[in-house]
Amino acid sequence: MTTMPVEVRLRVPNMKVRALDESGYPIDHSAMRFRRVMELPRVPKPEEPMEFTTSSGRVIQARVVRADWSESRGMFLVSCQYVNRSITAEEYGALKDDPAWELKHLLE
């Protein structure tokens, strides 16, 4: 089966006790995305569920919002949203501590 690289951009909700950046300021997750390039057999469609297993073994549930072709990156950018209204500290930590995921500003 052939696969293609896609960049997944995962939006997570803000936690009640906000995560802090390296300067000690609260992170506003409405402007940030966890990003990861992964191999998929096809481009997922909007509203499809997706599951991501972190390096710690924790499974993160999400749903696809949209998929767009990036000419400059030469791949599809798949925007996903965390399925629940809030994220636990354990789930957030599993994403933050997984070397495959990077937290970047929305416009980067």
PLY file of the C-alpha trace (Angstrom):
ply
format ascii 1.0
element vertex 108
property float x
property float y
property float z
element edge 107
property int vertex1
property int vertex2
end_header
0.00 0.00 0.00
1.42 3.38 -0.94
1.33 6.21 1.54
1.91 9.94 1.30
3.35 12.41 3.77
0.83 14.85 5.27
1.33 17.45 7.97
-1.23 17.13 10.74
-2.03 20.36 12.58
-3.86 19.61 15.81
-5.76 22.30 17.70
-6.23 21.59 21.39
-8.37 23.62 23.82
-6.90 25.85 26.51
-6.73 24.21 29.92
-8.16 25.88 33.04
-4.60 26.13 34.34
-2.80 27.24 31.21
0.44 25.66 30.06
3.36 28.12 30.17
5.91 28.86 27.46
9.66 28.90 28.09
9.40 32.54 29.32
6.72 31.64 31.86
3.81 33.21 29.97
0.50 31.36 29.49
0.14 29.75 26.05
-2.99 30.72 24.10
-3.82 27.56 22.18
-6.32 29.31 19.91
-3.22 30.64 18.08
-1.03 27.54 18.45
-1.06 24.08 16.83
0.68 20.82 17.55
2.24 19.72 14.25
3.54 16.43 12.99
4.36 14.98 9.56
3.05 11.44 9.16
2.52 8.90 6.38
-1.13 8.20 5.54
-2.70 5.99 2.84
-4.98 8.87 1.76
-5.96 12.40 2.69
-8.68 12.28 5.37
-11.95 14.10 4.70
-13.59 16.75 6.94
-15.44 15.33 9.97
-13.53 12.01 9.82
-12.25 10.86 13.22
-8.50 10.42 13.72
-6.48 8.84 16.50
-2.89 9.66 17.33
-0.82 7.46 19.62
1.87 9.43 21.45
5.31 8.08 22.30
4.06 7.48 25.86
1.27 5.25 24.49
-1.58 7.68 25.23
-4.17 7.89 22.43
-5.39 11.35 21.42
-8.80 11.55 19.70
-9.43 14.22 17.06
-11.62 15.02 14.08
-10.57 16.44 10.73
-11.65 20.04 10.09
-10.10 20.53 6.63
-7.29 19.46 4.32
-5.45 21.86 2.03
-2.63 21.36 -0.47
0.52 23.37 0.33
2.47 24.08 -2.83
5.48 25.32 -0.84
5.56 22.23 1.42
4.62 19.81 -1.37
2.09 18.02 0.84
-1.41 18.24 2.27
-1.91 20.11 5.54
-4.63 18.36 7.54
-6.21 20.54 10.22
-7.67 18.58 13.13
-9.44 19.51 16.33
-9.22 17.66 19.64
-12.60 15.94 20.14
-13.42 17.04 23.69
-14.16 20.51 25.03
-11.26 20.24 27.48
-7.96 18.39 27.50
-6.48 16.71 30.56
-3.03 17.63 31.82
-1.94 14.03 31.10
-3.07 14.18 27.47
-1.50 17.60 26.98
1.75 16.39 28.55
1.76 13.32 26.28
1.61 15.61 23.22
4.09 18.17 24.60
6.64 15.51 25.58
6.37 13.51 22.33
9.33 14.41 20.10
7.23 13.77 16.95
4.90 16.70 17.80
5.97 20.36 17.67
3.97 23.24 19.13
4.08 26.14 16.66
2.19 29.36 16.04
-0.74 29.04 13.65
0.87 31.33 11.05
4.35 29.74 11.04
0 1
1 2
2 3
3 4
4 5
5 6
6 7
7 8
8 9
9 10
10 11
11 12
12 13
13 14
14 15
15 16
16 17
17 18
18 19
19 20
20 21
21 22
22 23
23 24
24 25
25 26
26 27
27 28
28 29
29 30
30 31
31 32
32 33
33 34
34 35
35 36
36 37
37 38
38 39
39 40
40 41
41 42
42 43
43 44
44 45
45 46
46 47
47 48
48 49
49 50
50 51
51 52
52 53
53 54
54 55
55 56
56 57
57 58
58 59
59 60
60 61
61 62
62 63
63 64
64 65
65 66
66 67
67 68
68 69
69 70
70 71
71 72
72 73
73 74
74 75
75 76
76 77
77 78
78 79
79 80
80 81
81 82
82 83
83 84
84 85
85 86
86 87
87 88
88 89
89 90
90 91
91 92
92 93
93 94
94 95
95 96
96 97
97 98
98 99
99 100
100 101
101 102
102 103
103 104
104 105
105 106
106 107
